[in-house]
Amino acid sequence: MFEHDVTRRRFMEAGGGAAAASLVMATGAAAAPPQRSGGVQAIGQPMPTGVVLSKTRPAPKRADSVGFAIIGLGGYALNQMMPRFPQAERAHVAALVSGNPDKLRQVGDAYGVPPQSRYSYETFARIASDRRVEAVYITLPSGLHADWTERAFAAGKHVLCEKPMALSSAECERMISAGRRANRKLMIAYRCHFEPYNMQAMALMEQNAVGQLRLVRTEQSYRMPPTNPSENWRVNRALAGGGPLEDYGLYGLQAALYLAREMPESISATGFRPADDPRFSEILAHVSAQLRFPSGAVAQLVTSYDSAGGNIVYARGTAGSLIMDPATGYAGNRMVLKSGRDQRELTPGDSDVQFARQLAHFADAIRDDAQIRTPGEMGLRDLRLIEAIYASADTGRTVMLNPDGTMRS
Ligand SMILES: NC(=O)c1ccc[n+]([C@@H]2O[C@H](COP(=O)([O-])OP(=O)(O)OC[C@H]3O[C@@H](n4cnc5c(N)ncnc54)[C@H](OP(=O)(O)O)[C@@H]3O)[C@@H](O)[C@H]2O)c1
């Protein structure tokens, strides 16, 4: 059992549990007109590398399958998510939104999307009357998530939004409010909540498999090749936020929270940016943070775009350790549970199921009103903590937190 019931309740209220999803479902007035993000625009890009479009059109789905519009035909959408739709029993690609007309045609043909359900960013509002589309899946650069979520809600669609939910807690709050007004659902595509190794890790922590948790360590790093903010949105502050933390580092933050199962009460952090490097003219290269939890456990997070690769999560407690390396990959994850002299490699299942499972989960939420495991409130919680990490890195001071993750004034 969880030792700190009050803390745990607050953790759930702060977006740590599916119960928070019900908040998104409050009904209200018609959707307000969308607001525009400051100065960033959706602009079509070339076909990403590595994309292999199938010559076989997807098989028809069952009658209650939810039609999704994919917004932004980038690397993750085309290489990972769209090819997994056939594995999700009641989710299918019904429409596409892209700023690159040639790519739109090629992908539309491959996925059997009729020309009338292919949209540009300029014609997107017409999707409101497209009855084939009930949900949108937003895979745009992160700085466009808030704006396009609001547009999708204004068009009456449910929203599955990629991580990070947005670039600030204020944007997240706007997105949640827009969903409530439109009476539509909002889910954040935190795929690890559907990935067998990470799900097993959550279950083990719930069973106190390492005893009382004392330490979580996470490291999500890689070395980014030479680039600059005009050619790569991941190093452009307006499109990406402050750096690797919102991107790769978010997996470490998420893991720390779902393993500790409580909200931190304080955060101290540092950031680093090498001088005269165009990759880091607008963003940090490296962020490290220490989260202290009310139970006394500590999480140490490190994320970098400028150090040799690693994707590691450790949880150590009074009775053992859980070692995940790699921890949160698309495939090839490994997990070892150590207790005294006992050491067991665990193989809870094929990580590949995570993509289709999250699509199926959102379709179930739409069709059956099932609770969403990764609701907008969870994305909001994470952006609050990211803001606290940056505040501490900026000031060099420890930031004290309220139970909902907001900073104490
Ligand atoms: N859950 C995960 O494991 C995971 C993994 C990777 C990425 N992601 C998330 O998915 C989102 C997209 O990432 P990605 O790696 O797919 O990015 P990407 O390959 O660069 O694709 C982004 C797409 O967004 C569209 N776009 C619209 N305006 C743009 C602009 N101003 N600059 C760049 N692209 C613009 C383009 O599509 P069109 O040409 O069709 O308009 C572009 O191809 C991000 O939020 C990222 O954090 C999640």
The ligand as an SDF file (V2000), in Angstrom:
LIG
                    3D

 48 52  0  0  0  0  0  0  0  0999 V2000
    5.8720   10.2620  -27.9510 N   0  0  0  0  0  0  0  0  0  0  0  0
    7.0580   10.1350  -28.5350 C   0  0  0  0  0  0  0  0  0  0  0  0
    7.7820    9.1650  -28.3580 O   0  0  0  0  0  0  0  0  0  0  0  0
    7.5000   11.2120  -29.4740 C   0  0  0  0  0  0  0  0  0  0  0  0
    8.6010   10.9880  -30.3090 C   0  0  0  0  0  0  0  0  0  0  0  0
    8.9520   11.9780  -31.2110 C   0  0  0  0  0  0  0  0  0  0  0  0
    8.2460   13.1630  -31.2480 C   0  0  0  0  0  0  0  0  0  0  0  0
    7.2160   13.3480  -30.4080 N   0  0  0  0  0  0  0  0  0  0  0  0
    6.4690   14.6140  -30.4140 C   0  0  0  0  0  0  0  0  0  0  0  0
    5.7810   14.7140  -31.6520 O   0  0  0  0  0  0  0  0  0  0  0  0
    5.7930   16.0470  -32.1000 C   0  0  0  0  0  0  0  0  0  0  0  0
    6.4070   16.0920  -33.4940 C   0  0  0  0  0  0  0  0  0  0  0  0
    7.7320   15.6120  -33.4440 O   0  0  0  0  0  0  0  0  0  0  0  0
    8.4610   14.9910  -34.7380 P   0  0  0  0  0  0  0  0  0  0  0  0
    9.6970   14.3740  -34.2660 O   0  0  0  0  0  0  0  0  0  0  0  0
    7.5140   14.1650  -35.5290 O   0  0  0  0  0  0  0  0  0  0  0  0
    8.8100   16.3320  -35.5460 O   0  0  0  0  0  0  0  0  0  0  0  0
    9.1070   16.5160  -37.0950 P   0  0  0  0  0  0  0  0  0  0  0  0
    9.5720   15.2350  -37.7030 O   0  0  0  0  0  0  0  0  0  0  0  0
    9.9690   17.6930  -37.2370 O   0  0  0  0  0  0  0  0  0  0  0  0
    7.6730   16.8170  -37.7260 O   0  0  0  0  0  0  0  0  0  0  0  0
    6.9010   17.9130  -37.3550 C   0  0  0  0  0  0  0  0  0  0  0  0
    5.8590   18.1800  -38.4440 C   0  0  0  0  0  0  0  0  0  0  0  0
    5.0600   19.2580  -38.0060 O   0  0  0  0  0  0  0  0  0  0  0  0
    4.6760   20.0460  -39.1210 C   0  0  0  0  0  0  0  0  0  0  0  0
    5.0460   21.4570  -38.8770 N   0  0  0  0  0  0  0  0  0  0  0  0
    4.1550   22.4870  -38.9090 C   0  0  0  0  0  0  0  0  0  0  0  0
    4.7520   23.6490  -38.6460 N   0  0  0  0  0  0  0  0  0  0  0  0
    6.0630   23.3820  -38.4600 C   0  0  0  0  0  0  0  0  0  0  0  0
    7.1720   24.2160  -38.1700 C   0  0  0  0  0  0  0  0  0  0  0  0
    7.0390   25.5500  -38.0160 N   0  0  0  0  0  0  0  0  0  0  0  0
    8.3910   23.6290  -38.0500 N   0  0  0  0  0  0  0  0  0  0  0  0
    8.5340   22.3010  -38.1770 C   0  0  0  0  0  0  0  0  0  0  0  0
    7.4940   21.4630  -38.4600 N   0  0  0  0  0  0  0  0  0  0  0  0
    6.2570   21.9970  -38.5970 C   0  0  0  0  0  0  0  0  0  0  0  0
    5.3460   19.4760  -40.3650 C   0  0  0  0  0  0  0  0  0  0  0  0
    4.3720   18.6440  -40.9810 O   0  0  0  0  0  0  0  0  0  0  0  0
    3.7840   18.9760  -42.4520 P   0  0  0  0  0  0  0  0  0  0  0  0
    4.9810   19.0910  -43.3640 O   0  0  0  0  0  0  0  0  0  0  0  0
    2.9230   17.8260  -42.7360 O   0  0  0  0  0  0  0  0  0  0  0  0
    3.0310   20.2540  -42.3240 O   0  0  0  0  0  0  0  0  0  0  0  0
    6.4520   18.6210  -39.7980 C   0  0  0  0  0  0  0  0  0  0  0  0
    6.7840   17.5560  -40.6580 O   0  0  0  0  0  0  0  0  0  0  0  0
    6.5520   16.8420  -31.0420 C   0  0  0  0  0  0  0  0  0  0  0  0
    5.6450   17.4170  -30.1410 O   0  0  0  0  0  0  0  0  0  0  0  0
    7.3780   15.8030  -30.3430 C   0  0  0  0  0  0  0  0  0  0  0  0
    7.6740   16.1450  -28.9870 O   0  0  0  0  0  0  0  0  0  0  0  0
    6.8270   12.4060  -29.5340 C   0  0  0  0  0  0  0  0  0  0  0  0
  1  2  1  0
  2  3  2  0
  2  4  1  0
  4  5  1  0
  4 48  2  0
  5  6  2  0
  6  7  1  0
  7  8  2  0
  8  9  1  0
  8 48  1  0
  9 10  1  0
  9 46  1  0
 10 11  1  0
 11 12  1  0
 11 44  1  0
 12 13  1  0
 13 14  1  0
 14 15  2  0
 14 16  1  0
 14 17  1  0
 17 18  1  0
 18 19  2  0
 18 20  1  0
 18 21  1  0
 21 22  1  0
 22 23  1  0
 23 24  1  0
 23 42  1  0
 24 25  1  0
 25 26  1  0
 25 36  1  0
 26 27  1  0
 26 35  1  0
 27 28  2  0
 28 29  1  0
 29 30  1  0
 29 35  2  0
 30 31  1  0
 30 32  2  0
 32 33  1  0
 33 34  2  0
 34 35  1  0
 36 37  1  0
 36 42  1  0
 37 38  1  0
 38 39  2  0
 38 40  1  0
 38 41  1  0
 42 43  1  0
 44 45  1  0
 44 46  1  0
 46 47  1  0
M  CHG  2   8   1  16  -1
M  END
$$$$
